[in-house]
Each structure stands twice: as structure tokens, then as C-alpha cells.
Amino acid sequence: MRAIGIILAGGNSSRMRELSNKRAIAAMPVAGSYRGIDFVLSNMSNSHIQKVAVLTQYNSRSLNEHLSSSKWWDFGRKQGGLYVFNPTITADNGFWYRGTADAIAQNLTFLRNSHEPYVVIASGDGVYKLDYNKLLEYHIEKKADITIVTKTMESDEDCTRFGVVQTDEDGRITRFQEKPLVVASNLISTGVYVIRRRQLIEMIEKALEEDRTDFVKDVLVRYIDLKRIYSYEMTDYWSNIASVESYYKTNMDFLRKDIRDYFFKQYPDVYSKIDDLPPAKYNPGAVVKNSLVSSGCIINGVVENSVLFKEVYVGNNCTIKNSIILNDVHIGDNTYIENCIVESRDTIRANTTHIGENGEIKIVVEKNERYGF
């Protein structure tokens, strides 16, 4: 494909509450065995984009470990490959990334040294499948300066946390509101853009001269009347995991057979780093209904409508309902968990109860020593 990829994976969100204390949002576990960034990396690989840069910053250790080998997404190649860029202190710059435009600005050398005519920019917190080749074809057909991938959200969805767009009959974007208090449309930006490489360099250099740091506010919104900015609307599944509620809902969506089949049984595939773990073990008396149970789990109790990530131990007489249990959690005997997200590497003491009430998702973070009792 005649494009390079840039994945913006450095952000933090207060909407994730305690879940973002350990990791970047792009490193959040999804669907049992994946991370959030796996979906956009797989889209890049399946679209034959051979050169991809991941811009990381906040709590990046877990994400960097996940990206330590590029072979899982077929980026282990002589030409191109997977690049991970953290903020770098230089003689001219002593800043962390101050925004998405500043993150690209601090890595302009990567763009200048590339030869592909186009750039696909995507966030690392979207769960979706998309052929970027079709996006590029649409971009060229419309003779657009920038093309934004959009999605029409359901009427009950909170669109105020997204960029909301309005278009004319030809699909050209006439208005872009970034996280408005009152939405004028339910057509939102998914955070995926395609733009000519040289034009992106010029826009970022202009923003840099004026000390502007945000790609949406200081590039897209600013140029909405000056450039031909078009909307490419997605019709298939798309979800953003940058809030506790959306993260919970996204994982619960994978309990639906049609969603699982779409991501895991229909071409193209979704790839991830593989751990060498034994299959899940179900001991006598275990009852599992409509749940995802990952490798390395040992189940002794009852699990219903839940997602269990890798190496979860469920003790005797435990009940887990409508919950997400992250990696390497030890749940003691006689424990009841409902409507919760249990943080990774936690030890839940025996004979305890954790319930998310009044429609709220409870985040369980225990700091118990696993072998202290």
C-alpha cells in the first residue's frame, strides 16, 4: 500500500479511573486474549501497510513490552517494520508530547525520511476492522485533502466524548465539533485519518510555529473551511474503549456470537502476541455459561456472562456474573463478584462480596499479598 501508518497510543483518560493507573489505554486487555492496539495493528498489516510508527507516552511500559517483537503482526521485515517512538529529550526540545500534533511534530524525521505519498493516522483505542486500501481509494476519488473515518452512533450513545461532524450531500465535512456539550449530530469521528504525507508535514510545521499542539483542534477544525475534508463512513462494528463504561460494553459485546464470528472467524484476522500457556482447566463442579475463558485459567466455581483473561484462578464455591476479570487474578473460595471489573494481578480474599450497584461498574483493586495467607 502507498501509505505509512502512525498510531497515536500515548494518551490517558480520567474516564478509565483506576484502570489507567497501570497501563496506557491502547494496552488495555480486550476479548480475553488481545490488547486494544492489536486491532489497529492488524488493520495496518492486513492493509499491507509495511511501515508503522507507534507514538507512546503515558504508562508505556506494558505497551512497550507487548510491542517488543513485531513478528506477531508481520512487521518483522528488512524494509519498513514497526517503530515505537517515546518522547526524546534533545538539544532543541525538552517536552513530553503535549498533544497529538506535538507527538507527530517531535517525530517529523520519520515522515521526512519516508517515501510513501500517504499517511494513515489512527488511535490505538478503537476496536474495529477496516481495509485502509478502500479508505485510500475513496480519499483519492474525492480529491480530498484529508479524509476522516466516521461512524453513525446509536441515539442512546453519549457522543459528547467524541468529535461530532456534519457533512453535505457529497460527504464533505462542513462542521467539526470536538467533544461538544450539546451534539448537533450522531455522526462521530473514529480518530482515523488519511492525508498526503507532504501536506501533513506542512500542517504540522505550521502548527509547531504557532505553538499549537492538538491535531484535532489545531489542524482539522482550523482547516475545515480551507481544505477539502471528507467523511468515510463505517458501517461495520466499531467501539472505543477510552471509558470504563465503553470498555465494559466492548468486552461484553464479544459474548455475542455474531461479534465473535466477525472478528475471529471472518477474514481478515486479528493478531496478537502469543503467550505459551496451557488451555483452561475446568475442575469437577465448575459451571460456565456464555463466557469467554482464556488460556491458563483454572475454574472451580460458577462463571456466567463474563470475560476471564489469561491465568485467572476461580476458587471453590465462587460465583462470577456479568464481570470482567483481567490477567493473573486469584479469586479466593466463597467469593461473589457481579457487575465488576477486577484489576490484573489482584488477589481477592476468600469469603468476600463485590457488586456493582445501580447500573455502575465497580472496579475492584485489591493490593493483597497473594501468598500472605
C-alpha positions in Angstrom: 0.0 0.0 0.0 1.2 3.5 -0.8 1.0 4.7 2.8 2.8 4.6 6.1 0.9 4.3 9.4 1.0 6.4 12.6 -0.7 5.0 15.7 -1.4 7.6 18.4 -1.1 5.5 21.6 0.2 7.9 24.2 -2.9 9.3 25.7 -4.5 8.9 29.2 -8.2 9.2 30.1 -9.7 10.1 33.5 -12.8 8.2 32.3 -10.8 4.9 32.8 -10.5 5.7 36.5 -8.1 3.2 38.2 -7.7 1.1 35.1 -5.3 3.5 33.6 -3.1 3.6 36.6 -1.1 0.6 35.3 -1.1 1.0 31.6 -1.9 3.1 28.5 -5.4 2.8 27.1 -4.1 1.1 24.0 -2.6 -1.7 26.2 -6.0 -2.5 27.8 -6.9 -6.2 27.5 -9.8 -6.9 25.2 -11.8 -10.0 24.4 -9.8 -12.4 26.6 -6.5 -12.6 24.7 -6.0 -9.3 22.9 -4.9 -5.7 23.6 -6.6 -2.6 22.3 -3.7 -1.8 20.0 -3.9 -5.3 18.3 -6.9 -4.2 16.3 -5.4 -1.2 14.6 -2.0 -3.0 14.1 -3.9 -5.9 12.5 -5.8 -3.5 10.2 -2.4 -1.9 9.2 -0.9 -5.3 8.5 -3.9 -6.6 6.6 -4.0 -3.5 4.5 -0.3 -4.1 3.5 1.0 -1.0 5.2 4.6 -2.1 5.7 5.9 0.8 7.8 4.1 1.8 11.1 5.1 4.1 13.9 3.5 3.8 17.3 3.7 7.0 19.4 3.6 6.1 23.1 4.0 8.1 26.3 1.7 7.6 29.3 2.3 4.4 31.3 4.0 2.9 28.3 5.9 0.0 29.9 3.1 -2.6 29.4 2.5 -1.4 25.9 6.2 -1.4 25.0 6.5 -5.0 26.3 3.6 -6.0 24.2 5.2 -4.5 21.1 8.7 -5.9 21.9 8.5 -8.2 18.9 7.0 -7.0 15.6 6.6 -10.6 14.2 3.2 -11.1 15.6 1.7 -8.6 13.2 4.0 -9.5 10.3 6.1 -6.3 10.6 9.4 -8.2 11.0 10.9 -7.2 7.6 14.0 -5.7 6.1 12.2 -2.7 4.6 9.7 -0.9 6.7 8.7 -2.5 10.0 7.3 -1.4 13.4 8.7 1.6 15.1 7.9 2.6 18.7 8.6 6.3 19.5 8.7 7.7 23.0 9.3 11.4 23.8 13.0 12.1 23.3 14.9 14.9 25.0 17.1 16.8 22.5 19.1 20.0 22.4 16.1 21.7 20.8 13.3 20.1 22.7 12.7 19.1 26.3 9.0 18.5 26.3 6.9 15.4 26.7 4.3 15.1 24.0 2.0 18.0 24.7 -0.7 16.8 22.4 -1.3 14.6 19.3 0.0 17.3 16.9 3.1 17.8 19.1 3.7 14.0 19.1 3.8 13.9 15.3 5.9 17.1 15.3 8.5 15.6 17.5 8.8 12.7 15.1 8.7 14.6 11.8 12.0 13.0 10.8 10.2 9.7 10.5 7.8 11.4 8.0 10.5 13.2 6.1 12.6 10.1 5.7 9.7 8.1 4.3 8.8 7.9 0.6 5.2 6.7 0.6 2.9 9.5 -0.6 0.1 9.0 2.0 -0.2 8.6 5.8 -2.9 6.8 7.7 -3.2 8.1 11.2 -5.2 6.1 13.8 -5.8 6.0 17.5 -4.8 2.9 19.5 -8.1 2.6 21.5 -10.5 1.6 18.7 -11.9 -1.9 18.3 -12.8 -2.5 14.7 -11.9 -4.0 11.3 -11.2 -1.7 8.3 -9.4 -2.1 5.0 -7.4 1.1 4.7 -7.0 0.5 1.0 -10.6 1.2 0.4 -10.3 4.3 2.6 -7.4 5.5 0.4 -9.3 4.8 -2.8 -12.2 6.9 -1.5 -9.7 9.7 -0.5 -8.2 9.8 -4.0 -11.6 9.6 -5.7 -12.9 12.6 -3.8 -9.7 14.5 -4.4 -9.7 15.2 -0.7 -7.0 16.9 1.4 -8.0 14.9 4.5 -10.4 12.0 4.9 -11.9 11.2 8.3 -13.4 7.8 9.1 -16.8 8.4 10.7 -19.4 6.3 12.4 -23.1 6.9 13.0 -23.8 6.1 16.6 -27.0 4.9 18.2 -29.3 7.5 19.6 -28.7 6.4 23.2 -24.9 6.7 22.8 -23.0 9.5 24.6 -21.5 11.4 21.6 -20.1 14.3 23.7 -16.8 12.4 24.3 -16.1 12.2 20.5 -15.6 14.7 17.7 -19.0 15.3 16.1 -19.2 16.0 12.4 -21.7 17.3 9.9 -21.5 16.7 6.1 -23.1 17.9 2.9 -24.6 15.7 0.3 -21.3 14.9 -1.3 -19.8 13.7 2.0 -17.6 16.8 2.6 -17.4 17.8 6.2 -18.9 21.2 6.8 -18.7 21.3 10.6 -16.5 19.6 13.2 -17.1 19.9 16.9 -14.6 18.4 19.3 -16.3 16.9 22.4 -19.2 19.4 22.4 -21.5 19.9 25.4 -24.5 19.6 23.0 -24.3 17.4 19.9 -25.8 18.5 16.7 -25.4 15.1 15.0 -24.8 11.5 15.9 -22.1 11.1 13.2 -18.8 11.0 15.0 -15.1 10.8 14.1 -13.4 7.5 14.9 -10.0 9.0 15.1 -8.8 7.5 11.8 -7.5 9.9 9.1 -5.7 9.7 5.7 -3.7 12.6 4.4 -0.9 13.2 1.9 2.5 12.9 3.7 3.9 16.2 2.4 0.7 18.1 3.3 0.8 16.6 6.8 4.4 17.8 7.2 3.4 21.3 6.2 0.4 21.4 8.5 2.4 20.1 11.5 5.2 22.6 10.8 2.7 25.4 10.7 1.1 24.3 14.0 4.6 24.0 15.5 5.5 27.5 14.5 2.3 28.8 16.3 2.9 26.5 19.3 -0.3 24.6 18.6 -0.3 21.0 19.9 -3.6 19.2 19.2 -4.2 17.5 15.9 -8.0 17.8 16.0 -8.4 21.3 17.3 -5.3 22.9 15.7 -5.4 21.1 12.3 -8.7 19.5 11.5 -11.1 22.1 13.0 -8.8 25.0 11.9 -8.7 23.9 8.3 -12.3 22.8 8.0 -13.2 25.7 5.6 -9.8 25.9 3.8 -9.2 22.2 2.9 -11.4 19.6 1.3 -12.1 17.3 4.3 -14.3 14.3 3.6 -16.1 11.7 5.7 -15.7 8.0 5.0 -18.5 6.3 7.0 -18.0 2.9 8.5 -21.0 0.5 8.6 -19.4 -2.4 10.5 -18.7 -2.8 14.2 -16.7 0.0 15.8 -16.1 0.7 19.5 -13.9 3.0 21.6 -12.5 1.7 24.9 -11.5 5.0 26.5 -14.0 5.0 29.3 -15.0 2.4 31.9 -18.5 2.0 30.5 -17.4 1.6 26.9 -14.6 -0.7 27.9 -17.0 -2.9 29.8 -19.6 -2.8 27.0 -17.0 -3.7 24.3 -15.8 -6.8 26.2 -19.4 -7.8 26.8 -20.1 -7.5 23.1 -17.7 -10.3 22.5 -20.1 -12.6 24.3 -22.4 -12.3 21.3 -21.7 -15.0 18.7 -22.1 -12.6 15.7 -19.4 -10.3 17.1 -17.0 -13.1 17.9 -17.5 -14.6 14.4 -17.0 -11.3 12.8 -13.6 -10.7 14.5 -12.3 -14.2 14.9 -13.8 -16.3 12.1 -14.1 -13.9 9.2 -11.1 -12.8 7.1 -9.0 -10.8 7.7 -7.8 -12.0 11.1 -6.9 -10.1 14.2 -3.3 -10.8 15.5 -1.7 -10.5 18.9 1.4 -11.5 20.9 1.0 -15.2 21.9 1.8 -16.5 25.4 2.7 -20.1 25.8 0.0 -21.1 28.3 -1.9 -24.4 28.9 -5.6 -24.5 27.9 -8.2 -23.5 30.5 -8.9 -26.2 33.1 -12.5 -26.8 34.4 -12.4 -28.8 37.6 -15.4 -31.0 38.8 -18.2 -28.8 39.9 -17.3 -25.9 37.6 -20.2 -24.3 35.7 -19.6 -21.9 32.9 -22.3 -20.2 30.9 -22.0 -17.7 28.0 -18.5 -16.6 28.9 -15.0 -16.2 27.4 -12.4 -18.1 29.3 -8.8 -17.6 28.2 -5.7 -19.8 28.3 -4.2 -20.6 31.7 -7.4 -20.2 33.7 -8.5 -22.7 36.4 -12.2 -22.7 37.1 -13.7 -24.3 40.2 -16.9 -22.2 40.7 -19.7 -20.7 38.6 -19.0 -18.2 35.8 -21.9 -16.6 33.9 -21.9 -13.8 31.2 -18.3 -12.9 32.0 -14.9 -12.4 30.3 -11.9 -14.1 32.1 -8.5 -13.1 30.8 -5.3 -15.2 31.0 -4.2 -17.1 34.1 -7.3 -16.4 36.3 -7.9 -18.8 39.2 -11.5 -19.1 40.4 -11.8 -20.8 43.8 -14.4 -23.2 45.2 -18.0 -22.1 45.6 -17.2 -18.8 43.8 -19.8 -17.0 41.6 -18.8 -14.6 38.9 -21.6 -12.8 37.0 -21.5 -10.1 34.3 -17.9 -9.3 35.1 -14.5 -8.8 33.6 -11.6 -10.5 35.3 -8.2 -9.2 34.0 -5.0 -11.2 33.7 -3.5 -13.2 36.6 -6.2 -12.8 39.2 -6.5 -15.2 42.1 -10.1 -15.4 43.5 -10.4 -17.0 46.9 -13.1 -19.5 47.9 -16.7 -18.5 48.5 -16.4 -15.2 46.7 -19.2 -13.4 44.9 -18.5 -10.9 42.1 -21.1 -9.2 39.9 -21.0 -6.2 37.6 -17.4 -5.7 38.3 -14.0 -5.2 36.6 -11.2 -6.8 38.6 -7.8 -5.4 38.0 -5.0 -7.6 36.9 -2.7 -9.4 39.3 -5.1 -8.9 42.1 -5.8 -11.4 44.9 -9.4 -11.4 46.0 -9.7 -12.7 49.6 -12.0 -15.6 50.3 -15.5 -15.1 51.6 -15.8 -11.6 50.1 -18.5 -9.9 48.0 -18.1 -7.3 45.3 -21.2 -6.0 43.5 -21.6 -3.0 41.1 -24.9 -1.5 42.0 -27.4 1.0 40.4 -26.1 0.3 36.9 -22.5 1.3 37.9 -19.5 -0.8 37.0 -17.4 -1.4 40.1 -13.6 -1.6 39.7 -12.0 -3.9 42.2 -8.4 -3.2 43.0 -7.0 -5.3 45.9 -3.4 -5.0 47.0 -3.2 -8.2 48.9 -0.1 -10.3 49.0 -1.0 -13.5 47.2 0.9 -15.8 49.5 0.5 -13.8 52.6 -2.4 -16.0 53.9 
